[in-house]
Amino acid sequence: MDLDPIVVTLIEALIKTIVVIIALLTAFAYLTLVERYVIAKIQSRIGPNRVGAIGGIALLQPIADAIKMIFKEDFWPAQADKIIYTIAPGIAVGTALLAWAVMPLHPSTEIFGYHIDFYIADVNIAVLYLLAIGSLGIYGIVLGGWGSNNKYSMLGALRSTAQMISYEISLGLALVGVLMLSGSLSLVDIVEKQSFIWNVVWQPLGFIIYFIAAVAEVNRLPFDLPEAETELVAGYQTEYSSLKFALFYMAEYINMLTVSAIASTMFLGGYQGPFGILPGVHWLILKIMFFIFVMMWMRGTLPRFRYDQLMGFGWKVLLPLALANIFVTAIVMVIFK
């Protein structure tokens, strides 16, 4: 019996969605382990080496951490807004996962006679979609701080809002040069047009601006002011425990994967690799892991910015440079058209 094409498309999208979500959750779990080892090596310490240790590596530690989080006692602040307090972590994770709906992971191919596209959706405004979803992610943090009814949590949420506004503008403008060169907002088109030369060659300044703004966007050191433990206990996460705390933690790591995937797709050719040595998705994973490692390296070596330094750097340095990059790109395109 032949199925309706719409039904087939929906089933295919559902299968892809499940696979991507499982892959992201698995990656999140083991990134926590990788980070603990990377930071341990940087600081001359020993990382986890007990739970399921093989060759001194505790391969089952993420599973043990997940079980611990699920069964820990779940505290509720007495004066919290129960509904907002509960849904905030879900919003943070949901928006982090939604960004992957338009991410091309591998070249389209034929498998057993079926044409398979390795993305959930190819929309012609994919970059705008990513920026919109990234902006929505802040609601999870803001609602978490507000719903907790805690001054430290609220201060962390307000800091995150101000930080997002400051760096989201520079992050978006850093991508404009790539869009001008590509002539498309579709991530699939942008990747395909880098088959010969990656965009980072033409947009080195845009690449640097994007990466710095992306680190600030995901609240990683040296830009982790929303959860600065020396000032705000744990910021917007202060009143969270058990599984809800784990969801905020999950959102942070998935967002790290997301901004790394966007950097790889927009500037480093996505799944494109030299000489056809590896299948496409392997190149994308390697590029993502490179960016993740740099973020971990920064966490282990750099001190936290002061809040005035953070805001000043975003508005006085990154924003003018991003605008200058667009201006220069436009001039070059006109001259060499």
N, C-alpha and C positions, 0 to 999 in steps of 0.2 A: 504494500500500500504506500503510495506516494504521499508524503507529508506536505502540508502547505508551506511555501517558502518562508512565510513570516514565522511559522512555528519553528522551522529549522533554524532560522536566524536567532530566535529567542533562546532555543536550547543551546546553540553554540555559544552565545553570549553568556548564558548561565554557567556553562562548563568552564569557560575562560575565567569568569569572575571567581569561581570557587578555587581554581588552580592558583590564580594570582593572590588571593587572600591567604591561602594556605602557605604559599611561598613567602609572603611578606611576614606572616606570623612566625614562621620558622626562622627567617632571617633575623627578625627582631630578637628572638630568644637567644640565638647564638652570637649576635653582635654584642650583647651584654657580656658574654664570656670573653669574646675577643678583646673588648675594651679593657676588661679587668687584667688581661694578660699584657696588653700593650702598655697600660699605665704602670703595671708592676715592673716591666722591663725598664721603662724610662726612669722610674724612681728606685731601681735596684731592690725590688721586693720580689716575693714569690707569689704568683697568682694562685687561683683555686687549683688544688691538686689532690682532692680527696674523693669526691663523688663520681664514681664511674671512671676513675683515672686510668688512662692508657697512655703510656709514655710520658707520665707526669702531667697530662692534660685532663682536667675533670670534665669529660664530655657530657655527663649527665647533670651537671650543675644547673643549667637553665631549666631542666625539668623539675629538679628539686626546688628551685626558686619559685616556679609556677605553682607547685603544690602548696608550698608554704604560704604564698600570697592568697590562694583560694581559701585556705582553711584558717587564716589568721582572724582574730576577732575584729569585727567591723564596728568601729566607733562612729557615733552620730553626734555632732555638736548639738547641744540642747536648744540653741536659738537659731539653728540653721533653717533655711528655706528648703524643706525636704525634697521637693520636686526639682528645683534648679540644682541643688547640691548633687542629686542623683544623676541627672541627665548630662551634666557638664562633661564628665570623662567620656561618655559615649559620643558626644559631639566632637570632641578632640580626636578620638580614634576614627570616627566616621569620615570626617573631612580629610584626614590623612590617607585613608584608603581610597577615597573617591578620585584622588588625583591620578591614580594608576589606570583609570578607565581609558585614557587616550594615549598611553605610553606605548610606542612601538618597541617590541622586544626582540624581534627576529624578522628576517626577510620573509615575505610570503612564499609559500612553497606548496607542492603537490604531495599529498600523502594518501596512498591507496586510491588514487584517482580523484580525491577531493582537494579543492583549493582551500588552503588554510591561511588566514591572516592572523599574525601573532600580535594582535591588539584587540581590545574589547570593542573600541569604536574609533573610527577615523573621521573626526569632524573638522570642518574647514576653519574653525575658530578655536582650535585646541589650546593655543597659547593663552588666549583670553580666558578660557575655561580654567586653566591651571592657576592663573592669577586670581580669578574669582574664588576658587576653592581654597587657595592659600589664605585669602583674606577672611574667609568664613571660619577658618581654624581658630582664630583669635577668640571667637565666641565661647569656645569650651573653656579657655583660660579665664576669661572675664567672668563668665557665669560661675565657674568654680570659686573664684575669689569672692564674688558677691554672695553666692548662696551659702558660703561657710560662715558668714557673719563674724569674721575675724579681721581685725585691723591689719595684721601682717599679710593675710591672704589678699585683702583688698588692695593694699599697696603694691603687692606683686602683680596683681591683675592690671592695675593702672599703668605700672611700668611696662608691662608687656604690650599694652595697647599703644602707648607712646612710641615704644621701640618698633613695633610693627609698622606704624604709620611712617616713621622716619626711614626705615630701611626698605619697606615694600616699594616705595616710589623709585628709589635707586635700583632696586632689583628689576623692576619692570622696565625701566629705561635702559638698563644694561642689555636687555634682550632685543631692543628696538633695532639696533644695528644689524643683528642676525636676520631679523624679519625683513629689513630693507634689502639685504643681499639675497635672501631666499625668495622674496616675493610671494610668500605664503604664510598662513598661520597654522597650517596642518603640520603636525610633528612628523608624519610619514613623509611628506614632501621635503621637509627640512633635512631629514636624515638622507633621503635619496640624493639630494643635491650636494651632499658632502662625499660622494663616492670617490671623487678625485682629490680634493683638498678640504680639510676640516676648517670649519669657520674660525677656530681659534687663531689660525694664521692671519686672517683678515681682521679679527676682532680681539686682539690680546688685551686691550684695556677693558673692553666690555666683559671679557671672561674674568679678569681679576675683580672688577667691581661686582659682578654677579656672585662670585664665590664668597667674597667678604660679606655682602648683604645676605646671602643665604645662611651663612653661619650665624649672623645676628637674628635672622628670621626664625631659626629653630632653637634659639636661646642656648647656644653652646658657648663655652668659654672661648675667648675672653668677653663674650657678650651675654652672659647668663645672669643679668641683673634682676629679672623677674623672680628668681629663686635664690638670691644671694643669702647664703646661710649666716654670714656675719652680721647681716642687717635685718633680714626678714624671716628668720628661722628656716622655712622652706618655701616662702612666697605663697603663691596660690595653692600649693599642695599641702600646706601646713596641717590642715584639719582632715586630710584624707588618709585612709588606711586600707589594708586588705586589697581586695580586687580593684576597687575604684582608684587607689593609688597606682596600682599596676597598669591600669588603662592609660593614665596620664604618661607614665613612663613609656608605655608602648607607643603612644602617639608621638613622643619626641623622637624615638628611634626610627619609626616609619617615615616621619618627616625628614630625617637625615637621609634616608634612602631616596625619598622623593626628590629633594633638591639636588642630590648627587646624580640621579637619573636625568633630571632636566639639564644639568650642566653637561653631562655626557652626550645627551641628545642634541642640544642646541650648539655646542661648541666643539665636541670631540667626535662627531660622526655617529653617535649612537651605537648601533650594532655593526657599523662598518669597521673592518679591520684590514691591516695590510696583508697583501699576498694570499688572502684566503686561507690562512694557516688554521684558524679556528672557526667553528660555526658562529653566526652572528651574536646569539645571546651570550656566548662566553665572553666576547669582547665587551659587551655592555656590562656584564657582571664585574669584569676586571676593572673597568673604568670607574664603576660605582665604588668598588672596594678601595680604589686609590683615594677617592675623595673622602670616604669614611675614615681611612687611616690618617689622612691629614688632619681631619677634625679631632680625632683621638689624640694625635700628636700635639696639637695645639692645646688641648685640655691638660695634657701632662706637663707642659712647659711654660705656658703664658699666664701671667697674672690677670685678674679680672679688671676691666676698665672701671673707672669711676663713672657715675651716672652722667655727669656733665660732659665728660670726655666721650662717652658713648653717643650722646645726642649731637654734640658738636661735630664729631667725625662724620655722622650720617648726613647732616644738613650742610656743613661747610666744606666737606671734602668729597664724599662720594657723589652727592647730587650734582655739584658743578662738573665733576669729571664725567658723569654719565651724560649730561647734556652736551658737553664738549665732544664726547665720542660720537654722538648722533650727528652733530654739526660737521665734524671732520668726515664721517662716513658719507654724508650727503654730498659734500664737496667732491670727494674722490669719485663717487659714482657718477656725478655730472661730468667731471673732467674725462674719465675713462669710459664713458658710455659708448 
